[in-house]
Amino acid sequence: MIDLVLVCGLNNTPDIWDEVCAELERMLPGQLNIHRPFMPAQDSTEAIAQTLLETLPPRFSYVGFSFGGYVGMALLEAAPPRVERFALVCSNSTGEPESARPMRQRAIEIAQAGGHAGLIAKVYPNTVHPSRIDDQAIIARREKMVPEYGAQRFIAHTQACMKRPDRTHLLGAFSGPALLVATSHDKVVLPEAIRRTADAAPNARFELIEDSGHLLPLEQPQALAASIARWLAQPAAA
């Protein structure tokens, strides 16, 4: 039995994994214990990683989507022997670029002033494939998750994004199977940047999923589940 940990990104609740989990359970019946922790409102990836480690199984395979990948890198640094397999989905191991800091700070100020929901609605078109900008099912899912996630968590996690260091060297040292998944139309974490990170890690495999923007678990859950299933078939780290 594989303990599989799925961690969501900014402004997502664990519900973002619903369709992916259903596909995985269909592909790998009876083979998975799936854990979907909801990250606490802490303002550093290190603190969040330590909180997760307190409740996760002794050994597990980790999938981090977007911000969940940043936390995963901190977790990999804190407890590498506990990680059997490691995957980043629309995420990267690098630190926050200086050019992104003003945008992050402005987002924090808007959220502190009560504009969290409006901010997320405004940026939504940049997070999906152009064909899904008016997808009412995905929009409804986002509208449900954003208030559950909340402004306090958003502010803390945005601060954690800004403070995260470059941890790319950890992927190069990881002995287990590593998977880096990008999408063709991701404007948040660019696919070419994810490919460069995969190229720097000897045990990493890069996969590109077409016809999706950043919100891959909602846009292409079947394709993502298939990618994860292939990765899970690889032998775990000793």
C-alpha positions as CSV (number, residue, x, y, z in Angstrom):
1,M,0.0,0.0,0.0
2,I,1.4,3.4,-1.0
3,D,0.8,6.4,1.2
4,L,0.2,9.2,-1.3
5,V,0.2,12.9,-0.1
6,L,-1.4,15.5,-2.3
7,V,-0.9,19.1,-1.3
8,C,-2.8,22.0,-2.9
9,G,-1.7,25.5,-3.9
10,L,-2.6,29.1,-3.1
11,N,-6.4,29.7,-2.9
12,N,-7.1,26.0,-3.2
13,T,-8.6,23.6,-0.7
14,P,-7.9,19.9,-0.8
15,D,-11.1,19.6,-2.8
16,I,-9.1,20.5,-5.9
17,W,-7.8,16.9,-5.9
18,D,-11.3,15.3,-6.0
19,E,-11.3,14.3,-9.7
20,V,-7.6,13.3,-9.6
21,C,-8.2,11.0,-6.6
22,A,-11.2,9.4,-8.3
23,E,-9.1,8.7,-11.4
24,L,-6.2,7.3,-9.3
25,E,-8.5,5.0,-7.3
26,R,-9.9,3.7,-10.6
27,M,-6.4,3.2,-12.1
28,L,-4.9,1.7,-8.9
29,P,-7.7,0.1,-6.9
30,G,-6.8,-0.9,-3.4
31,Q,-3.2,0.3,-3.7
32,L,-3.3,3.8,-2.2
33,N,-3.8,5.5,1.1
34,I,-4.4,9.1,0.0
35,H,-3.8,12.0,2.3
36,R,-4.9,15.5,1.5
37,P,-3.8,17.9,4.3
38,F,-5.0,21.5,4.4
39,M,-2.0,23.7,5.0
40,P,-2.2,25.9,8.0
41,A,-2.0,29.7,7.8
42,Q,1.8,29.9,8.6
43,D,4.0,32.4,6.9
44,S,7.0,30.2,6.0
45,T,7.4,27.0,4.0
46,E,9.6,25.6,6.7
47,A,6.9,26.0,9.4
48,I,4.2,24.5,7.2
49,A,6.4,21.6,6.3
50,Q,7.0,20.9,10.0
51,T,3.3,21.0,10.8
52,L,2.5,18.5,8.0
53,L,5.3,16.2,9.0
54,E,3.7,15.9,12.5
55,T,0.6,14.2,11.0
56,L,1.9,12.4,7.8
57,P,2.8,8.7,7.8
58,P,6.4,7.7,8.5
59,R,7.1,7.2,4.7
60,F,5.1,8.6,1.8
61,S,5.1,9.7,-1.8
62,Y,4.6,13.5,-2.1
63,V,2.8,15.5,-4.8
64,G,2.9,19.3,-4.4
65,F,0.8,21.5,-6.7
66,S,2.0,25.1,-7.1
67,F,2.5,26.5,-3.6
68,G,2.3,22.9,-2.3
69,G,5.4,22.2,-4.3
70,Y,7.3,25.0,-2.5
71,V,6.2,23.5,0.8
72,G,7.3,20.1,-0.5
73,M,10.8,21.3,-1.1
74,A,11.0,22.5,2.5
75,L,9.6,19.1,3.6
76,L,12.2,17.3,1.5
77,E,14.9,19.4,3.1
78,A,13.6,18.7,6.6
79,A,13.0,14.9,6.4
80,P,14.5,13.4,3.2
81,P,14.4,9.8,4.6
82,R,10.6,9.9,4.9
83,V,10.1,10.7,1.2
84,E,9.8,7.7,-1.1
85,R,8.9,9.6,-4.3
86,F,8.6,13.3,-5.0
87,A,6.6,15.3,-7.5
88,L,6.1,18.9,-8.4
89,V,3.0,19.9,-10.4
90,C,3.0,23.3,-12.0
91,S,5.6,24.2,-9.4
92,N,9.3,24.6,-9.1
93,S,12.2,24.3,-6.7
94,T,13.6,27.8,-7.2
95,G,13.3,30.9,-4.9
96,E,11.1,33.8,-5.4
97,P,12.3,36.1,-8.2
98,E,12.9,39.7,-7.1
99,S,10.7,40.9,-9.9
100,A,7.7,39.1,-8.4
101,R,7.9,40.6,-4.9
102,P,6.1,43.9,-5.6
103,M,3.2,42.0,-7.1
104,R,3.1,39.7,-4.0
105,Q,3.2,42.6,-1.6
106,R,0.4,44.4,-3.5
107,A,-1.7,41.2,-3.3
108,I,-1.2,41.1,0.5
109,E,-2.3,44.7,0.8
110,I,-5.4,44.1,-1.2
111,A,-6.3,41.0,0.9
112,Q,-5.7,42.9,4.1
113,A,-8.1,45.6,2.9
114,G,-10.9,43.0,2.3
115,G,-10.3,42.5,-1.4
116,H,-9.2,38.8,-1.4
117,A,-12.1,37.4,-3.3
118,G,-12.2,40.1,-5.9
119,L,-8.4,39.8,-6.5
120,I,-8.7,36.0,-7.1
121,A,-11.6,36.5,-9.5
122,K,-9.6,39.1,-11.4
123,V,-6.6,36.9,-11.9
124,Y,-8.6,33.8,-12.8
125,P,-8.3,34.2,-16.6
126,N,-4.5,33.9,-16.3
127,T,-4.7,30.6,-14.4
128,V,-6.5,28.5,-17.0
129,H,-6.3,27.5,-20.6
130,P,-7.9,30.2,-22.9
131,S,-10.7,27.7,-23.8
132,R,-11.7,27.6,-20.1
133,I,-11.9,31.3,-19.2
134,D,-15.7,31.0,-19.3
135,D,-15.9,27.5,-17.9
136,Q,-18.7,27.8,-15.4
137,A,-18.0,24.5,-13.6
138,I,-14.4,25.5,-12.9
139,I,-15.4,29.0,-11.9
140,A,-18.0,27.6,-9.5
141,R,-15.3,25.3,-7.9
142,R,-13.0,28.3,-7.5
143,E,-15.7,30.5,-6.0
144,K,-16.4,27.7,-3.4
145,M,-12.8,27.1,-2.5
146,V,-11.6,30.7,-2.2
147,P,-13.7,31.7,0.9
148,E,-12.9,28.3,2.5
149,Y,-9.2,29.0,2.0
150,G,-9.6,32.5,3.3
151,A,-7.7,35.8,3.3
152,Q,-5.7,35.0,6.4
153,R,-4.3,31.8,4.8
154,F,-3.7,33.7,1.6
155,I,-1.7,36.4,3.3
156,A,0.4,33.9,5.3
157,H,1.1,31.7,2.3
158,T,2.0,34.7,0.0
159,Q,4.5,35.8,2.6
160,A,5.9,32.2,2.6
161,C,6.2,32.4,-1.2
162,M,8.2,35.5,-0.9
163,K,10.6,34.1,1.7
164,R,11.3,30.7,0.1
165,P,14.9,29.9,-0.9
166,D,16.2,28.1,-3.9
167,R,16.2,24.4,-3.1
168,T,17.0,23.0,-6.5
169,H,20.1,21.1,-5.1
170,L,17.8,18.9,-3.1
171,L,16.2,17.5,-6.3
172,G,19.7,16.6,-7.6
173,A,20.5,14.8,-4.4
174,F,17.1,12.9,-4.1
175,S,17.6,9.2,-4.8
176,G,14.0,8.3,-5.4
177,P,11.8,8.9,-8.5
178,A,11.2,12.6,-9.1
179,L,8.5,13.9,-11.4
180,L,8.0,17.5,-12.6
181,V,4.8,18.1,-14.5
182,A,4.2,21.3,-16.5
183,T,1.4,22.4,-18.8
184,S,1.4,23.9,-22.2
185,H,-0.4,27.2,-21.2
186,D,0.8,27.8,-17.7
187,K,1.4,31.6,-17.2
188,V,2.1,31.3,-13.5
189,V,4.9,28.8,-13.5
190,L,6.3,28.7,-17.0
191,P,6.9,25.2,-18.5
192,E,10.3,26.1,-19.8
193,A,11.4,26.9,-16.2
194,I,10.1,23.6,-14.9
195,R,11.9,21.8,-17.7
196,R,15.2,23.5,-16.8
197,T,14.8,22.3,-13.2
198,A,14.1,18.7,-14.3
199,D,17.2,18.8,-16.5
200,A,19.3,19.7,-13.5
201,A,18.1,16.6,-11.5
202,P,19.4,13.2,-12.6
203,N,16.5,11.2,-11.3
204,A,13.8,13.6,-12.4
205,R,11.3,13.0,-15.3
206,F,9.7,16.0,-17.0
207,E,6.2,15.7,-18.4
208,L,4.2,18.3,-20.4
209,I,0.4,18.1,-20.4
210,E,-1.2,19.9,-23.3
211,D,-4.4,22.0,-23.3
212,S,-4.2,23.2,-19.7
213,G,-3.2,26.3,-17.8
214,H,-2.0,26.5,-14.3
215,L,-5.1,24.9,-12.6
216,L,-4.2,21.4,-13.9
217,P,-6.0,19.3,-11.3
218,L,-9.3,21.0,-12.3
219,E,-8.6,21.3,-16.0
220,Q,-7.0,17.9,-16.9
221,P,-7.5,15.6,-13.9
222,Q,-7.4,12.4,-16.0
223,A,-4.1,13.3,-17.6
224,L,-2.6,14.4,-14.3
225,A,-3.7,11.2,-12.6
226,A,-2.2,9.1,-15.4
227,S,1.1,10.9,-15.0
228,I,1.0,10.3,-11.2
229,A,0.2,6.6,-11.7
230,R,3.2,6.1,-14.0
231,W,5.4,7.8,-11.4
232,L,4.0,5.6,-8.6
233,A,4.9,2.5,-10.6
234,Q,8.6,3.4,-10.2
235,P,10.4,1.8,-7.2
236,A,10.5,4.0,-4.1
237,A,13.6,5.4,-2.6
238,A,15.4,3.0,-0.4
